[in-house]
Amino acid sequence: MSSSKLLAGVLLGAAAGAVLGILFAPDKGTETRKKIAKKGTDLGDTVKNKFNELGEALQEKYDSIRGEANDIIEKGKEKANEAKNEAKKSFA
């Protein structure tokens, strides 16, 4: 299972549990609605933070891979130039 599906499942389960807990609590309707709104806001903030963390991790991985690819390209260019120079020397 991918980590994004796992994260979505955990967050959905937490949200469902929180809502059910609030709905079955012996409070007035206005208090229950306030609690639901607060839990919704808290959950929204949590999801936003997790997605930001995921985005940052993906950006770091992309930058790392891009840097490695650039290094490989540079090494390839150097090897090609060395081979070209060697070929010129052998034909001269």
PDB file as gemmi writes it, atoms N, CA and C in Angstrom:
CRYST1    1.000    1.000    1.000  90.00  90.00  90.00 P 1                      
ATOM      1  N   MET A   1       0.855  -1.170   0.000  1.00  0.00           N  
ATOM      2  CA  MET A   1       0.000   0.000   0.000  1.00  0.00           C  
ATOM      3  C   MET A   1       0.900   1.232   0.000  1.00  0.00           C  
ATOM      4  N   SER A   2       0.576   2.202  -0.786  1.00  0.00           N  
ATOM      5  CA  SER A   2       1.405   3.400  -0.856  1.00  0.00           C  
ATOM      6  C   SER A   2       1.189   4.246   0.390  1.00  0.00           C  
ATOM      7  N   SER A   3       2.204   5.052   0.697  1.00  0.00           N  
ATOM      8  CA  SER A   3       2.127   5.869   1.915  1.00  0.00           C  
ATOM      9  C   SER A   3       1.025   6.918   1.823  1.00  0.00           C  
ATOM     10  N   SER A   4       0.733   7.413   0.613  1.00  0.00           N  
ATOM     11  CA  SER A   4      -0.335   8.410   0.489  1.00  0.00           C  
ATOM     12  C   SER A   4      -1.705   7.791   0.768  1.00  0.00           C  
ATOM     13  N   LYS A   5      -1.910   6.529   0.333  1.00  0.00           N  
ATOM     14  CA  LYS A   5      -3.182   5.859   0.622  1.00  0.00           C  
ATOM     15  C   LYS A   5      -3.297   5.562   2.116  1.00  0.00           C  
ATOM     16  N   LEU A   6      -2.181   5.173   2.720  1.00  0.00           N  
ATOM     17  CA  LEU A   6      -2.181   4.899   4.148  1.00  0.00           C  
ATOM     18  C   LEU A   6      -2.483   6.171   4.929  1.00  0.00           C  
ATOM     19  N   LEU A   7      -1.834   7.267   4.545  1.00  0.00           N  
ATOM     20  CA  LEU A   7      -2.063   8.552   5.210  1.00  0.00           C  
ATOM     21  C   LEU A   7      -3.524   8.974   5.060  1.00  0.00           C  
ATOM     22  N   ALA A   8      -4.070   8.837   3.870  1.00  0.00           N  
ATOM     23  CA  ALA A   8      -5.467   9.210   3.642  1.00  0.00           C  
ATOM     24  C   ALA A   8      -6.392   8.352   4.493  1.00  0.00           C  
ATOM     25  N   GLY A   9      -6.116   7.056   4.590  1.00  0.00           N  
ATOM     26  CA  GLY A   9      -6.941   6.156   5.397  1.00  0.00           C  
ATOM     27  C   GLY A   9      -6.890   6.503   6.873  1.00  0.00           C  
ATOM     28  N   VAL A  10      -5.691   6.794   7.365  1.00  0.00           N  
ATOM     29  CA  VAL A  10      -5.532   7.155   8.773  1.00  0.00           C  
ATOM     30  C   VAL A  10      -6.273   8.456   9.075  1.00  0.00           C  
ATOM     31  N   LEU A  11      -6.119   9.451   8.209  1.00  0.00           N  
ATOM     32  CA  LEU A  11      -6.795  10.731   8.433  1.00  0.00           C  
ATOM     33  C   LEU A  11      -8.310  10.581   8.357  1.00  0.00           C  
ATOM     34  N   LEU A  12      -8.787   9.802   7.411  1.00  0.00           N  
ATOM     35  CA  LEU A  12     -10.228   9.581   7.289  1.00  0.00           C  
ATOM     36  C   LEU A  12     -10.766   8.859   8.520  1.00  0.00           C  
ATOM     37  N   GLY A  13     -10.033   7.858   8.980  1.00  0.00           N  
ATOM     38  CA  GLY A  13     -10.450   7.137  10.187  1.00  0.00           C  
ATOM     39  C   GLY A  13     -10.473   8.033  11.408  1.00  0.00           C  
ATOM     40  N   ALA A  14      -9.458   8.871  11.536  1.00  0.00           N  
ATOM     41  CA  ALA A  14      -9.400   9.799  12.675  1.00  0.00           C  
ATOM     42  C   ALA A  14     -10.563  10.788  12.622  1.00  0.00           C  
ATOM     43  N   ALA A  15     -10.848  11.281  11.426  1.00  0.00           N  
ATOM     44  CA  ALA A  15     -11.952  12.235  11.280  1.00  0.00           C  
ATOM     45  C   ALA A  15     -13.282  11.578  11.626  1.00  0.00           C  
ATOM     46  N   ALA A  16     -13.489  10.360  11.125  1.00  0.00           N  
ATOM     47  CA  ALA A  16     -14.743   9.661  11.403  1.00  0.00           C  
ATOM     48  C   ALA A  16     -14.885   9.393  12.896  1.00  0.00           C  
ATOM     49  N   GLY A  17     -13.816   8.971  13.533  1.00  0.00           N  
ATOM     50  CA  GLY A  17     -13.864   8.713  14.970  1.00  0.00           C  
ATOM     51  C   GLY A  17     -14.154   9.964  15.767  1.00  0.00           C  
ATOM     52  N   ALA A  18     -13.531  11.059  15.390  1.00  0.00           N  
ATOM     53  CA  ALA A  18     -13.754  12.322  16.100  1.00  0.00           C  
ATOM     54  C   ALA A  18     -15.204  12.780  15.954  1.00  0.00           C  
ATOM     55  N   VAL A  19     -15.729  12.702  14.743  1.00  0.00           N  
ATOM     56  CA  VAL A  19     -17.110  13.140  14.505  1.00  0.00           C  
ATOM     57  C   VAL A  19     -18.093  12.256  15.268  1.00  0.00           C  
ATOM     58  N   LEU A  20     -17.892  10.942  15.214  1.00  0.00           N  
ATOM     59  CA  LEU A  20     -18.795  10.046  15.940  1.00  0.00           C  
ATOM     60  C   LEU A  20     -18.719  10.273  17.445  1.00  0.00           C  
ATOM     61  N   GLY A  21     -17.513  10.494  17.950  1.00  0.00           N  
ATOM     62  CA  GLY A  21     -17.361  10.766  19.380  1.00  0.00           C  
ATOM     63  C   GLY A  21     -18.089  12.025  19.799  1.00  0.00           C  
ATOM     64  N   ILE A  22     -18.021  13.035  18.977  1.00  0.00           N  
ATOM     65  CA  ILE A  22     -18.694  14.300  19.291  1.00  0.00           C  
ATOM     66  C   ILE A  22     -20.206  14.153  19.176  1.00  0.00           C  
ATOM     67  N   LEU A  23     -20.657  13.446  18.139  1.00  0.00           N  
ATOM     68  CA  LEU A  23     -22.104  13.296  17.933  1.00  0.00           C  
ATOM     69  C   LEU A  23     -22.777  12.524  19.060  1.00  0.00           C  
ATOM     70  N   PHE A  24     -22.071  11.569  19.635  1.00  0.00           N  
ATOM     71  CA  PHE A  24     -22.674  10.769  20.703  1.00  0.00           C  
ATOM     72  C   PHE A  24     -22.407  11.330  22.097  1.00  0.00           C  
ATOM     73  N   ALA A  25     -21.701  12.436  22.184  1.00  0.00           N  
ATOM     74  CA  ALA A  25     -21.449  13.078  23.475  1.00  0.00           C  
ATOM     75  C   ALA A  25     -22.726  13.778  23.944  1.00  0.00           C  
ATOM     76  N   PRO A  26     -22.953  13.810  25.248  1.00  0.00           N  
ATOM     77  CA  PRO A  26     -24.193  14.417  25.769  1.00  0.00           C  
ATOM     78  C   PRO A  26     -24.076  15.939  25.911  1.00  0.00           C  
ATOM     79  N   ASP A  27     -23.918  16.635  24.810  1.00  0.00           N  
ATOM     80  CA  ASP A  27     -23.838  18.097  24.814  1.00  0.00           C  
ATOM     81  C   ASP A  27     -25.028  18.668  24.056  1.00  0.00           C  
ATOM     82  N   LYS A  28     -25.232  19.986  24.215  1.00  0.00           N  
ATOM     83  CA  LYS A  28     -26.249  20.680  23.441  1.00  0.00           C  
ATOM     84  C   LYS A  28     -25.848  20.683  21.973  1.00  0.00           C  
ATOM     85  N   GLY A  29     -26.821  20.894  21.118  1.00  0.00           N  
ATOM     86  CA  GLY A  29     -26.563  20.944  19.679  1.00  0.00           C  
ATOM     87  C   GLY A  29     -25.579  22.034  19.295  1.00  0.00           C  
ATOM     88  N   THR A  30     -25.690  23.207  19.928  1.00  0.00           N  
ATOM     89  CA  THR A  30     -24.778  24.298  19.588  1.00  0.00           C  
ATOM     90  C   THR A  30     -23.345  23.945  19.979  1.00  0.00           C  
ATOM     91  N   GLU A  31     -23.176  23.325  21.130  1.00  0.00           N  
ATOM     92  CA  GLU A  31     -21.837  22.920  21.569  1.00  0.00           C  
ATOM     93  C   GLU A  31     -21.278  21.835  20.644  1.00  0.00           C  
ATOM     94  N   THR A  32     -22.138  20.909  20.262  1.00  0.00           N  
ATOM     95  CA  THR A  32     -21.705  19.836  19.365  1.00  0.00           C  
ATOM     96  C   THR A  32     -21.266  20.407  18.023  1.00  0.00           C  
ATOM     97  N   ARG A  33     -22.018  21.353  17.486  1.00  0.00           N  
ATOM     98  CA  ARG A  33     -21.649  21.969  16.204  1.00  0.00           C  
ATOM     99  C   ARG A  33     -20.324  22.718  16.316  1.00  0.00           C  
ATOM    100  N   LYS A  34     -20.109  23.402  17.454  1.00  0.00           N  
ATOM    101  CA  LYS A  34     -18.839  24.106  17.662  1.00  0.00           C  
ATOM    102  C   LYS A  34     -17.673  23.113  17.702  1.00  0.00           C  
ATOM    103  N   LYS A  35     -17.895  21.999  18.404  1.00  0.00           N  
ATOM    104  CA  LYS A  35     -16.836  20.988  18.492  1.00  0.00           C  
ATOM    105  C   LYS A  35     -16.534  20.385  17.119  1.00  0.00           C  
ATOM    106  N   ILE A  36     -17.588  20.116  16.351  1.00  0.00           N  
ATOM    107  CA  ILE A  36     -17.393  19.553  15.013  1.00  0.00           C  
ATOM    108  C   ILE A  36     -16.628  20.540  14.134  1.00  0.00           C  
ATOM    109  N   ALA A  37     -17.001  21.808  14.225  1.00  0.00           N  
ATOM    110  CA  ALA A  37     -16.310  22.832  13.425  1.00  0.00           C  
ATOM    111  C   ALA A  37     -14.844  22.919  13.828  1.00  0.00           C  
ATOM    112  N   LYS A  38     -14.568  22.878  15.133  1.00  0.00           N  
ATOM    113  CA  LYS A  38     -13.184  22.947  15.603  1.00  0.00           C  
ATOM    114  C   LYS A  38     -12.399  21.719  15.142  1.00  0.00           C  
ATOM    115  N   LYS A  39     -12.988  20.540  15.272  1.00  0.00           N  
ATOM    116  CA  LYS A  39     -12.307  19.311  14.837  1.00  0.00           C  
ATOM    117  C   LYS A  39     -12.056  19.355  13.335  1.00  0.00           C  
ATOM    118  N   GLY A  40     -13.022  19.877  12.593  1.00  0.00           N  
ATOM    119  CA  GLY A  40     -12.841  20.003  11.145  1.00  0.00           C  
ATOM    120  C   GLY A  40     -11.688  20.932  10.801  1.00  0.00           C  
ATOM    121  N   THR A  41     -11.612  22.043  11.516  1.00  0.00           N  
ATOM    122  CA  THR A  41     -10.515  22.987  11.307  1.00  0.00           C  
ATOM    123  C   THR A  41      -9.180  22.344  11.667  1.00  0.00           C  
ATOM    124  N   ASP A  42      -9.151  21.659  12.814  1.00  0.00           N  
ATOM    125  CA  ASP A  42      -7.919  20.989  13.249  1.00  0.00           C  
ATOM    126  C   ASP A  42      -7.495  19.933  12.227  1.00  0.00           C  
ATOM    127  N   LEU A  43      -8.447  19.155  11.754  1.00  0.00           N  
ATOM    128  CA  LEU A  43      -8.139  18.110  10.776  1.00  0.00           C  
ATOM    129  C   LEU A  43      -7.650  18.736   9.468  1.00  0.00           C  
ATOM    130  N   GLY A  44      -8.298  19.822   9.059  1.00  0.00           N  
ATOM    131  CA  GLY A  44      -7.864  20.518   7.846  1.00  0.00           C  
ATOM    132  C   GLY A  44      -6.436  21.021   7.966  1.00  0.00           C  
ATOM    133  N   ASP A  45      -6.107  21.560   9.138  1.00  0.00           N  
ATOM    134  CA  ASP A  45      -4.737  22.032   9.374  1.00  0.00           C  
ATOM    135  C   ASP A  45      -3.749  20.870   9.341  1.00  0.00           C  
ATOM    136  N   THR A  46      -4.133  19.754   9.937  1.00  0.00           N  
ATOM    137  CA  THR A  46      -3.267  18.574   9.944  1.00  0.00           C  
ATOM    138  C   THR A  46      -3.018  18.077   8.531  1.00  0.00           C  
ATOM    139  N   VAL A  47      -4.084  17.991   7.739  1.00  0.00           N  
ATOM    140  CA  VAL A  47      -3.946  17.525   6.356  1.00  0.00           C  
ATOM    141  C   VAL A  47      -3.061  18.490   5.563  1.00  0.00           C  
ATOM    142  N   LYS A  48      -3.279  19.784   5.744  1.00  0.00           N  
ATOM    143  CA  LYS A  48      -2.486  20.786   5.039  1.00  0.00           C  
ATOM    144  C   LYS A  48      -1.005  20.644   5.393  1.00  0.00           C  
ATOM    145  N   ASN A  49      -0.728  20.458   6.692  1.00  0.00           N  
ATOM    146  CA  ASN A  49       0.656  20.298   7.131  1.00  0.00           C  
ATOM    147  C   ASN A  49       1.289  19.041   6.553  1.00  0.00           C  
ATOM    148  N   LYS A  50       0.535  17.946   6.534  1.00  0.00           N  
ATOM    149  CA  LYS A  50       1.064  16.689   5.985  1.00  0.00           C  
ATOM    150  C   LYS A  50       1.352  16.828   4.496  1.00  0.00           C  
ATOM    151  N   PHE A  51       0.469  17.480   3.767  1.00  0.00           N  
ATOM    152  CA  PHE A  51       0.706  17.669   2.339  1.00  0.00           C  
ATOM    153  C   PHE A  51       1.896  18.589   2.093  1.00  0.00           C  
ATOM    154  N   ASN A  52       2.053  19.612   2.936  1.00  0.00           N  
ATOM    155  CA  ASN A  52       3.226  20.483   2.819  1.00  0.00           C  
ATOM    156  C   ASN A  52       4.512  19.703   3.073  1.00  0.00           C  
ATOM    157  N   GLU A  53       4.499  18.839   4.101  1.00  0.00           N  
ATOM    158  CA  GLU A  53       5.663  18.011   4.391  1.00  0.00           C  
ATOM    159  C   GLU A  53       5.959  17.072   3.223  1.00  0.00           C  
ATOM    160  N   LEU A  54       4.903  16.485   2.664  1.00  0.00           N  
ATOM    161  CA  LEU A  54       5.074  15.591   1.521  1.00  0.00           C  
ATOM    162  C   LEU A  54       5.646  16.355   0.335  1.00  0.00           C  
ATOM    163  N   GLY A  55       5.130  17.553   0.083  1.00  0.00           N  
ATOM    164  CA  GLY A  55       5.630  18.372  -1.021  1.00  0.00           C  
ATOM    165  C   GLY A  55       7.099  18.728  -0.840  1.00  0.00           C  
ATOM    166  N   GLU A  56       7.478  19.071   0.394  1.00  0.00           N  
ATOM    167  CA  GLU A  56       8.878  19.396   0.667  1.00  0.00           C  
ATOM    168  C   GLU A  56       9.772  18.175   0.465  1.00  0.00           C  
ATOM    169  N   ALA A  57       9.315  17.021   0.930  1.00  0.00           N  
ATOM    170  CA  ALA A  57      10.107  15.793   0.768  1.00  0.00           C  
ATOM    171  C   ALA A  57      10.269  15.449  -0.708  1.00  0.00           C  
ATOM    172  N   LEU A  58       9.188  15.599  -1.474  1.00  0.00           N  
ATOM    173  CA  LEU A  58       9.266  15.323  -2.914  1.00  0.00           C  
ATOM    174  C   LEU A  58      10.203  16.309  -3.610  1.00  0.00           C  
ATOM    175  N   GLN A  59      10.164  17.578  -3.214  1.00  0.00           N  
ATOM    176  CA  GLN A  59      11.047  18.581  -3.803  1.00  0.00           C  
ATOM    177  C   GLN A  59      12.509  18.248  -3.508  1.00  0.00           C  
ATOM    178  N   GLU A  60      12.791  17.850  -2.262  1.00  0.00           N  
ATOM    179  CA  GLU A  60      14.159  17.481  -1.898  1.00  0.00           C  
ATOM    180  C   GLU A  60      14.639  16.282  -2.715  1.00  0.00           C  
ATOM    181  N   LYS A  61      13.771  15.305  -2.872  1.00  0.00           N  
ATOM    182  CA  LYS A  61      14.133  14.105  -3.653  1.00  0.00           C  
ATOM    183  C   LYS A  61      14.376  14.485  -5.109  1.00  0.00           C  
ATOM    184  N   TYR A  62      13.515  15.326  -5.666  1.00  0.00           N  
ATOM    185  CA  TYR A  62      13.672  15.782  -7.051  1.00  0.00           C  
ATOM    186  C   TYR A  62      15.003  16.513  -7.216  1.00  0.00           C  
ATOM    187  N   ASP A  63      15.303  17.421  -6.278  1.00  0.00           N  
ATOM    188  CA  ASP A  63      16.559  18.166  -6.358  1.00  0.00           C  
ATOM    189  C   ASP A  63      17.759  17.234  -6.280  1.00  0.00           C  
ATOM    190  N   SER A  64      17.674  16.237  -5.416  1.00  0.00           N  
ATOM    191  CA  SER A  64      18.757  15.273  -5.274  1.00  0.00           C  
ATOM    192  C   SER A  64      18.967  14.481  -6.557  1.00  0.00           C  
ATOM    193  N   ILE A  65      17.882  13.983  -7.123  1.00  0.00           N  
ATOM    194  CA  ILE A  65      17.966  13.200  -8.360  1.00  0.00           C  
ATOM    195  C   ILE A  65      18.466  14.064  -9.500  1.00  0.00           C  
ATOM    196  N   ARG A  66      17.995  15.287  -9.559  1.00  0.00           N  
ATOM    197  CA  ARG A  66      18.433  16.202 -10.619  1.00  0.00           C  
ATOM    198  C   ARG A  66      19.927  16.487 -10.505  1.00  0.00           C  
ATOM    199  N   GLY A  67      20.410  16.697  -9.288  1.00  0.00           N  
ATOM    200  CA  GLY A  67      21.831  16.927  -9.073  1.00  0.00           C  
ATOM    201  C   GLY A  67      22.666  15.723  -9.497  1.00  0.00           C  
ATOM    202  N   GLU A  68      22.198  14.529  -9.141  1.00  0.00           N  
ATOM    203  CA  GLU A  68      22.907  13.312  -9.523  1.00  0.00           C  
ATOM    204  C   GLU A  68      22.920  13.152 -11.044  1.00  0.00           C  
ATOM    205  N   ALA A  69      21.790  13.455 -11.684  1.00  0.00           N  
ATOM    206  CA  ALA A  69      21.719  13.348 -13.143  1.00  0.00           C  
ATOM    207  C   ALA A  69      22.680  14.336 -13.800  1.00  0.00           C  
ATOM    208  N   ASN A  70      22.737  15.542 -13.281  1.00  0.00           N  
ATOM    209  CA  ASN A  70      23.672  16.537 -13.832  1.00  0.00           C  
ATOM    210  C   ASN A  70      25.118  16.088 -13.670  1.00  0.00           C  
ATOM    211  N   ASP A  71      25.438  15.475 -12.527  1.00  0.00           N  
ATOM    212  CA  ASP A  71      26.786  14.950 -12.310  1.00  0.00           C  
ATOM    213  C   ASP A  71      27.110  13.864 -13.334  1.00  0.00           C  
ATOM    214  N   ILE A  72      26.172  12.974 -13.568  1.00  0.00           N  
ATOM    215  CA  ILE A  72      26.379  11.894 -14.542  1.00  0.00           C  
ATOM    216  C   ILE A  72      26.571  12.468 -15.938  1.00  0.00           C  
ATOM    217  N   ILE A  73      25.783  13.459 -16.289  1.00  0.00           N  
ATOM    218  CA  ILE A  73      25.908  14.097 -17.606  1.00  0.00           C  
ATOM    219  C   ILE A  73      27.282  14.733 -17.760  1.00  0.00           C  
ATOM    220  N   GLU A  74      27.734  15.439 -16.729  1.00  0.00           N  
ATOM    221  CA  GLU A  74      29.052  16.078 -16.785  1.00  0.00           C  
ATOM    222  C   GLU A  74      30.160  15.039 -16.926  1.00  0.00           C  
ATOM    223  N   LYS A  75      30.060  13.954 -16.186  1.00  0.00           N  
ATOM    224  CA  LYS A  75      31.060  12.891 -16.291  1.00  0.00           C  
ATOM    225  C   LYS A  75      31.045  12.283 -17.692  1.00  0.00           C  
ATOM    226  N   GLY A  76      29.856  12.123 -18.243  1.00  0.00           N  
ATOM    227  CA  GLY A  76      29.735  11.592 -19.607  1.00  0.00           C  
ATOM    228  C   GLY A  76      30.377  12.515 -20.625  1.00  0.00           C  
ATOM    229  N   LYS A  77      30.178  13.810 -20.451  1.00  0.00           N  
ATOM    230  CA  LYS A  77      30.791  14.783 -21.363  1.00  0.00           C  
ATOM    231  C   LYS A  77      32.310  14.731 -21.259  1.00  0.00           C  
ATOM    232  N   GLU A  78      32.798  14.634 -20.025  1.00  0.00           N  
ATOM    233  CA  GLU A  78      34.248  14.547 -19.830  1.00  0.00           C  
ATOM    234  C   GLU A  78      34.817  13.300 -20.499  1.00  0.00           C  
ATOM    235  N   LYS A  79      34.160  12.176 -20.318  1.00  0.00           N  
ATOM    236  CA  LYS A  79      34.615  10.919 -20.934  1.00  0.00           C  
ATOM    237  C   LYS A  79      34.571  11.017 -22.454  1.00  0.00           C  
ATOM    238  N   ALA A  80      33.529  11.647 -22.990  1.00  0.00           N  
ATOM    239  CA  ALA A  80      33.422  11.804 -24.442  1.00  0.00           C  
ATOM    240  C   ALA A  80      34.554  12.678 -24.968  1.00  0.00           C  
ATOM    241  N   ASN A  81      34.849  13.756 -24.262  1.00  0.00           N  
ATOM    242  CA  ASN A  81      35.955  14.627 -24.679  1.00  0.00           C  
ATOM    243  C   ASN A  81      37.291  13.902 -24.589  1.00  0.00           C  
ATOM    244  N   GLU A  82      37.478  13.101 -23.539  1.00  0.00           N  
ATOM    245  CA  GLU A  82      38.711  12.330 -23.410  1.00  0.00           C  
ATOM    246  C   GLU A  82      38.847  11.339 -24.563  1.00  0.00           C  
ATOM    247  N   ALA A  83      37.746  10.670 -24.889  1.00  0.00           N  
ATOM    248  CA  ALA A  83      37.776   9.710 -25.987  1.00  0.00           C  
ATOM    249  C   ALA A  83      38.044  10.411 -27.301  1.00  0.00           C  
ATOM    250  N   LYS A  84      37.462  11.582 -27.493  1.00  0.00           N  
ATOM    251  CA  LYS A  84      37.683  12.353 -28.720  1.00  0.00           C  
ATOM    252  C   LYS A  84      39.136  12.764 -28.831  1.00  0.00           C  
ATOM    253  N   ASN A  85      39.715  13.210 -27.724  1.00  0.00           N  
ATOM    254  CA  ASN A  85      41.115  13.622 -27.727  1.00  0.00           C  
ATOM    255  C   ASN A  85      42.038  12.431 -27.998  1.00  0.00           C  
ATOM    256  N   GLU A  86      41.719  11.291 -27.405  1.00  0.00           N  
ATOM    257  CA  GLU A  86      42.511  10.092 -27.645  1.00  0.00           C  
ATOM    258  C   GLU A  86      42.423   9.657 -29.108  1.00  0.00           C  
ATOM    259  N   ALA A  87      41.234   9.781 -29.689  1.00  0.00           N  
ATOM    260  CA  ALA A  87      41.065   9.407 -31.093  1.00  0.00           C  
ATOM    261  C   ALA A  87      41.874  10.353 -31.990  1.00  0.00           C  
ATOM    262  N   LYS A  88      41.872  11.631 -31.663  1.00  0.00           N  
ATOM    263  CA  LYS A  88      42.658  12.589 -32.448  1.00  0.00           C  
ATOM    264  C   LYS A  88      44.124  12.260 -32.367  1.00  0.00           C  
ATOM    265  N   LYS A  89      44.607  11.892 -31.164  1.00  0.00           N  
ATOM    266  CA  LYS A  89      46.019  11.572 -30.982  1.00  0.00           C  
ATOM    267  C   LYS A  89      46.405  10.324 -31.786  1.00  0.00           C  
ATOM    268  N   SER A  90      45.529   9.356 -31.798  1.00  0.00           N  
ATOM    269  CA  SER A  90      45.858   8.098 -32.493  1.00  0.00           C  
ATOM    270  C   SER A  90      45.833   8.260 -34.007  1.00  0.00           C  
ATOM    271  N   PHE A  91      45.058   9.194 -34.536  1.00  0.00           N  
ATOM    272  CA  PHE A  91      45.004   9.426 -35.982  1.00  0.00           C  
ATOM    273  C   PHE A  91      46.033  10.475 -36.434  1.00  0.00           C  
ATOM    274  N   ALA A  92      46.644  11.161 -35.505  1.00  0.00           N  
ATOM    275  CA  ALA A  92      47.582  12.224 -35.884  1.00  0.00           C  
ATOM    276  C   ALA A  92      48.981  11.707 -36.131  1.00  0.00           C  
TER     277      ALA A  92                                                      
END                                                                             
